[in-house]
Amino acid sequence: MLILLVEDDPAQLEPLQVALSQVGHIVDAVEEGETALWLIKEKDYDLLILDWMLPKVSGVDICRQYRNLGNAAPVLMLTAKDTTADKVGGLDAGADDYIVKPVDVLELLARVRALGRRSPLWKGDTLTLGDLRLYLTSLSLERGTAEIQLSVREFQLMEYLMRHPQQVLSRDQIEQALWSWGSEPESNAVTTLVRRLRQRLAAVGAKDWLETVYGMGYRLDIRD
């Protein structure tokens, strides 16, 4: 999933971003509410994770404005506020769930999995194309009796391709989808990643399924 994580404390932001990234999510991690407000107008997120107590623009304000824009993706609030009135206030602003700080990473990941099932893009824990299966919880790829483990970045590219089968995806589209806001991929990053993924596909007998459309980009499609 593409996740927006907003937390003004770098000591909390970084480990949460790392934990989410390690299980395959693409995470835009920011410390300011103003930046978050700009991003929710620029990108289509599958999930928002918002710290309640942000300077200038609170997480509740971000949530409210996000809903006012007509966005339906789930919102998870991180908060030190644990009174019933505070929780009700967050839920009334449009949040779907909340975690009281300090955040337990395992609980956060479990809540994210549960909320991911509410995303409009959720199609179950397995994506399929023909007899090729991608398991979202284990980051593994299977065809017939062959199964291989993907790296996080290989998994992210495979998931993106399988959510857009038979479509030609440009290098720019792939970079925007896979690299977090504020990060700059190297010039050959996509080419290198595609080559590595082809090697993984070859291990399950599907190397030719990932096609280079010269001058345009890449396409995943069923091949004999």
Backbone hydrogen bonds, N-H to C=O, Kabsch-Sander energy under -0.5 kcal/mol:
donor,donor_aa,acceptor,acceptor_aa,energy
3,I,1,M,-0.7
3,I,26,I,-3.1
4,L,47,L,-2.2
5,L,3,I,-0.6
5,L,28,D,-2.8
6,V,4,L,-0.5
6,V,49,I,-2.8
7,E,5,L,-0.5
7,E,30,V,-2.0
12,Q,9,D,-1.7
13,L,9,D,-2.7
14,E,10,P,-2.1
16,L,12,Q,-1.4
17,Q,13,L,-2.4
18,V,14,E,-2.6
19,A,15,P,-2.4
20,L,16,L,-2.3
21,S,17,Q,-2.4
22,Q,18,V,-2.4
23,V,19,A,-0.7
23,V,20,L,-0.6
24,G,21,S,-1.9
25,H,20,L,-1.8
26,I,1,M,-2.7
27,V,25,H,-0.6
28,D,3,I,-3.0
28,D,26,I,-0.5
29,A,27,V,-0.8
30,V,5,L,-2.5
30,V,28,D,-0.6
33,G,55,P,-0.5
36,A,32,E,-1.6
37,L,33,G,-2.4
38,W,34,E,-1.6
39,L,35,T,-2.4
40,I,36,A,-2.3
41,K,37,L,-0.5
41,K,38,W,-0.9
42,E,38,W,-0.7
42,E,39,L,-1.0
43,K,39,L,-2.4
45,Y,43,K,-0.9
46,D,2,L,-2.7
47,L,2,L,-1.3
48,L,74,P,-2.1
49,I,4,L,-3.2
50,L,48,L,-0.5
50,L,76,L,-2.6
51,D,6,V,-2.1
52,W,78,L,-3.1
54,L,52,W,-1.4
57,V,55,P,-2.9
58,S,56,K,-0.5
59,G,52,W,-2.0
60,V,52,W,-0.6
62,I,58,S,-2.1
63,C,59,G,-2.5
64,R,60,V,-2.6
65,Q,61,D,-2.5
66,Y,62,I,-2.6
67,R,63,C,-2.3
68,N,64,R,-2.1
69,L,65,Q,-1.2
70,G,67,R,-1.9
71,N,66,Y,-1.6
76,L,48,L,-3.2
77,M,97,D,-2.4
78,L,50,L,-3.1
79,T,77,M,-0.5
79,T,99,I,-2.4
87,K,83,T,-2.2
88,V,84,T,-2.7
89,G,85,A,-2.1
90,G,86,D,-2.1
91,L,87,K,-2.3
92,D,88,V,-2.7
93,A,89,G,-1.2
94,G,91,L,-1.2
95,A,90,G,-1.9
96,D,75,V,-2.8
97,D,75,V,-1.5
99,I,77,M,-2.7
101,K,79,T,-2.5
105,V,103,V,-0.6
108,L,104,D,-2.6
109,L,105,V,-2.6
110,A,106,L,-2.0
111,R,107,E,-2.7
112,V,108,L,-2.6
113,R,109,L,-2.3
114,A,110,A,-2.2
115,L,111,R,-2.8
116,G,112,V,-2.4
117,R,113,R,-0.9
117,R,114,A,-0.7
118,R,115,L,-1.9
119,S,116,G,-1.1
122,W,119,S,-1.9
123,K,124,G,-0.6
127,L,134,L,-2.5
129,L,132,L,-2.3
132,L,129,L,-2.2
133,R,142,E,-3.0
134,L,127,L,-2.9
135,Y,133,R,-0.5
135,Y,140,S,-2.9
136,L,125,D,-2.7
136,L,134,L,-0.7
137,T,125,D,-0.6
139,L,135,Y,-1.4
140,S,135,Y,-1.0
141,L,148,I,-2.7
142,E,133,R,-2.7
143,R,146,A,-2.6
144,G,131,D,-0.6
146,A,143,R,-2.0
148,I,141,L,-2.7
150,L,139,L,-2.6
155,F,151,S,-2.8
156,Q,152,V,-2.4
157,L,153,R,-2.0
158,M,154,E,-2.6
159,E,155,F,-3.1
160,Y,156,Q,-2.1
161,L,157,L,-2.5
162,M,158,M,-2.5
163,R,159,E,-1.7
164,H,161,L,-1.0
166,Q,220,L,-3.1
167,Q,164,H,-1.4
169,L,167,Q,-0.7
169,L,218,Y,-3.2
170,S,168,V,-0.5
174,I,170,S,-2.1
175,E,171,R,-2.5
176,Q,172,D,-2.6
177,A,173,Q,-1.9
178,L,174,I,-2.3
179,W,175,E,-2.3
183,S,180,S,-2.0
189,A,186,E,-2.0
192,T,188,N,-2.5
193,L,189,A,-2.3
194,V,190,V,-2.8
195,R,191,T,-2.0
196,R,192,T,-2.2
197,L,193,L,-2.4
198,R,194,V,-2.4
199,Q,195,R,-1.6
200,R,196,R,-1.5
201,L,197,L,-2.7
202,A,198,R,-2.4
203,A,199,Q,-1.1
204,V,200,R,-0.6
204,V,201,L,-1.1
205,G,202,A,-1.5
206,A,201,L,-3.0
209,W,206,A,-1.5
210,L,207,K,-1.2
211,E,209,W,-0.9
211,E,219,R,-3.2
213,V,211,E,-0.6
213,V,217,G,-2.7
214,Y,212,T,-0.9
216,M,213,V,-2.5
217,G,213,V,-2.6
218,Y,169,L,-2.3
219,R,211,E,-2.5
221,D,209,W,-2.3
221,D,219,R,-0.5
